[in-house]
Amino acid sequence: MITGSHGQLGRALNKIYENHAEYVCVNTDVGELDITDVDAVNQFVSEIRPYAIINCAAHTNVNGCETDIDNAYRINAVGPRNLAIAAERCHAKLMHISTDYVFDGQAAEPYTEFCVPNPKAVYGKTKLAGENFVKEFSREHFIIRTAWLYGDGKNFVRTMLGLSENHDKVTVVGDQFGSPTSADELAKAIAYLLPTDNFGLFHGTCEGMTNWADFTREIYRLAGKSTVVETVTTEQYDKNTTGIVAPRPAYSVLENYMLRLTTDYMFADWEKAIAEYIKSL
């Protein structure tokens, strides 16, 4: 059972399981199931009795969460709680997707699963609450924190490619560091972990790190675009942004430490993954 199946990760998972010999996907999105309604979730899950629930549903509008606080907590915290309760009742595994925003971004080296979360934005606070509910209510759970995700849908890569169509120059922040991660790569990791009993918390991002400006330059290089990327600071960028701007972690590089300690699974390097993505477009 996949929640948030219309999103980038949901679509990537469906590609993996499309012709699978063992698993069939039951896809749900907001139109089919309101994960914030505990009774609806319990009824739905008890009817289909899934082997596993993969929760890709989230309120991911980071700036929007700052003003839509109640709804952010409903979707990002109460929703996972409801899925965890239902999963436990039906003895289903629960795979929950979380984020680098649970950290404050003040580190000088990659965050491992043993680093203490300290979210600054409402988005990160609600996602951390969701993690805690999953741990509290579901014994057979996986939590995977990922970052800078792109895939089949609206994302940073497509936005920058769109801007290149009618702009000779774009301004992009260069003081936020992270690991761009392909939804296809994350879906592969999920499919690897799901049949196992290697439960717990994992970080799941492509290997290596970059900043948004250099990431954009690589996107344009691979796509054969001549648009110039001008590097600005987060402070400079925020001054030209209207509305409430959520605090962004300056450094949100995640180390896939638990995967390395407990498995031999490796994500692709971010450069290789973005090259594959641009080729597919």
Stockholm file with secondary structure:
# STOCKHOLM 1.0

chainA/1-281         MITGSHGQLGRALNKIYENHAEYVCVNTDVGELDITDVDAVNQFVSEIRPYAIINCAAHTNVNGCETDIDNAYRINAVGPRNLAIAAERCHAKLMHISTDYVFDGQAAEPYTEFCVPNPKAVYGKTKLAGENFVKEFSREHFIIRTAWLYGDGKNFVRTMLGLSENHDKVTVVGDQFGSPTSADELAKAIAYLLPTDNFGLFHGTCEGMTNWADFTREIYRLAGKSTVVETVTTEQYDKNTTGIVAPRPAYSVLENYMLRLTTDYMFADWEKAIAEYIKSL
#=GR chainA/1-281 SS CEESTTSHHHHHHHHHHTTCSSCCCCEECTTTCCTTCHHHHHHHHHHHCCSEEEECCCCCCHHHHTTCHHHHHIIIIIHHHHHHHHHHHTTCEEEEEEEGGGSCSCCSSCBCTTSCCCCCSHHHHHHHHHHHHHHHHCSSEEEEEECSEESSSSCHHHHHHHHHTTCSEEEEESSCEECCEEHHHHHHHHHHHTTSCCCEEEECCCBSCEEHHHHHHHHHHHHTCCCEEEEECHHHHHHTCCSCCCCCCSBCCBCCHHHHHHCCCCCCBHHHHHHHHHHHC
#=GC SS_cons         CEESTTSHHHHHHHHHHTTCSSCCCCEECTTTCCTTCHHHHHHHHHHHCCSEEEECCCCCCHHHHTTCHHHHHIIIIIHHHHHHHHHHHTTCEEEEEEEGGGSCSCCSSCBCTTSCCCCCSHHHHHHHHHHHHHHHHCSSEEEEEECSEESSSSCHHHHHHHHHTTCSEEEEESSCEECCEEHHHHHHHHHHHTTSCCCEEEECCCBSCEEHHHHHHHHHHHHTCCCEEEEECHHHHHHTCCSCCCCCCSBCCBCCHHHHHHCCCCCCBHHHHHHHHHHHC
//
